[in-house]
Amino acid sequence: MNLNKMDIEAVKKQVCDAGKLLLKEGLVARTWGNVSIKVNDTQMVITPSGRDYNELTPSEMVLVNIYTLKYEGNLKPSSELKLHCQVYKTRPHIKSVIHTHQMYASIVAAAQKDVEVIDPQHQQILGSKVIKAAPYALPNSKKITVETAASIEQSNAALMSNHGAVCIGTSLEKTFEVARTLEKACELFIDSKKHQL
């Protein structure tokens, strides 16, 4: 599937709007977190590195080759670029990736615990009864990329130990639904473990 310039501009607007929605819904803070949409078999559009979501414009979204990591324009893509690319290579049918720092998921990620998904509806949306926590690795390292992609092979979300969460979907809307559901599932999981603290 080849997208023309107008189609890519439309995707850039979607990614830009998604970044602002992440901030509005409390799924990220300041410049943390990132979002991408796969536009064809070899390219994705991703948020740029270190920019305030509220000030972003569609033209600042970065078109990247998933396999070569080459990108267009003067703005650097998100520092989590390699993670997004690895997820798209691991799960080819996925169309969108969001890396979040949402509160409850981040708490469980800091504890480096897998999440037992209690609610059957949550299980359906998250695609698994257990959301794995990838082993701790330094941000932007090869290890964090490989371990997180491996942790998300059998579900629609994974925790990154001490570093938030990654959510995926066959559309941007479904990826947001996964992120929201993951937060509810993590809250229930924490509540269920309170007596053990």
PyMOL commands that set and color helices and strands:
alter all, ss='L'
color gray80, all
select helices_A, chain A and resi 5-24+53-55+58-60+81-90+103-111+120-126+142-151+172-196
alter helices_A, ss='H'
color red, helices_A
select strands_A, chain A and resi 34-38+43-46+62-65+96-100+115-116+130-131+133-134+157-160+165-169
alter strands_A, ss='S'
color yellow, strands_A
deselect
rebuild
show_as cartoon
